[in-house]
Amino acid sequence: MVLEVLVSPKNAVKSPFDFFFLALLFISFAIPVHLFIPTLRGSVIIFALIPSIPVMLSLFLQREEEQERALHRINKFSFEYHKPVLAALVFYFLGAALGYTIWYALLPPAVSSKVFADQISEINALRSAVSGSFFDAGRFSLLFSHNLIVLAVMFLFSVMYGIGALYTILWNASVLAVVIGSEIRASGILGFFTAVASMLPHGAPEIGGYLVASIAGGILSAAVARGHYRRKEFKYIMLDVALLAMISILLIAIGAAIESSGSW
């Protein structure tokens, strides 16, 4: 396939930064599609997702095959094994966030408000929930429960579809982009750094939790699809999944605690 020539899964494991540019490319395809077909709701996500599937699927399948071979050699996994996929997802998210940010900042406000209408609604709802300057248990509960639902959806999508969590990765990237893009409009390039600095403390653990959950779901999906649940090694896979799931929940709890301590 043409995409696999541009970004080889084997090379991507060694150079996951390729996924950064891949995401930029797909976002720059999705936004014009939406501008030409504005009645197609959600196209800013969908048309970035669709071309991502073949390359991401190739990467995940390659890692699954290596995981299957590893089962014959060892009886446990370590987090080191999952770092290549995690790195690819991180760079994919960052590339998508930058791509959406650029388009949001460059489009006329009247146009971008329509293109990113769903994201703006989500941001307004969250801002009304976290207004305040000190930690509040009620805000923490609301944010944590909201993020936990998102995390559960990403995990289930990964289990059912292997790479189904890509949709929610792109959605979160687009929401982040609207916040950063709004600051750029208000303060120029300085607004970019201001927005990133204000969101990084809670955004880094939150997004990290989502990505780790995606990997956990992908591992379980691969194990079931390849029939590993019939083998004795399956218990080690489940321990690995459980550990990653706990890490992801801890990360979003940290993110919610930081975010509920102030407004953004």
Stockholm file with secondary structure:
# STOCKHOLM 1.0

chainA/1-264         MVLEVLVSPKNAVKSPFDFFFLALLFISFAIPVHLFIPTLRGSVIIFALIPSIPVMLSLFLQREEEQERALHRINKFSFEYHKPVLAALVFYFLGAALGYTIWYALLPPAVSSKVFADQISEINALRSAVSGSFFDAGRFSLLFSHNLIVLAVMFLFSVMYGIGALYTILWNASVLAVVIGSEIRASGILGFFTAVASMLPHGAPEIGGYLVASIAGGILSAAVARGHYRRKEFKYIMLDVALLAMISILLIAIGAAIESSGSW
#=GR chainA/1-264 SS CHHHHHSCHHHHHHCTTHHHHHHHHHHHHHHHHHHHSTTSTTHHHHHHHHHHHHHHHHHHHHHHHHHHHHHTTCSCCCHHHHHHHHHHHHHHHHHHHHHHHHHHHHSCHHHHHHHTHHHHHHHHHHHHHSCSSSCCHHHHHHHHHHHHHHHHHHHHHHHHHSSTTHHHHHHHHHHHHHHHHHHHHHHTHHHHHHHHHHHHHHHHHHHHHHHHHHHHHHHHHHHHHTTGGGSTTHHHHHHHHHHHHHHHHHHHHHHHHHHTTSCC
#=GC SS_cons         CHHHHHSCHHHHHHCTTHHHHHHHHHHHHHHHHHHHSTTSTTHHHHHHHHHHHHHHHHHHHHHHHHHHHHHTTCSCCCHHHHHHHHHHHHHHHHHHHHHHHHHHHHSCHHHHHHHTHHHHHHHHHHHHHSCSSSCCHHHHHHHHHHHHHHHHHHHHHHHHHSSTTHHHHHHHHHHHHHHHHHHHHHHTHHHHHHHHHHHHHHHHHHHHHHHHHHHHHHHHHHHHHTTGGGSTTHHHHHHHHHHHHHHHHHHHHHHHHHHTTSCC
//
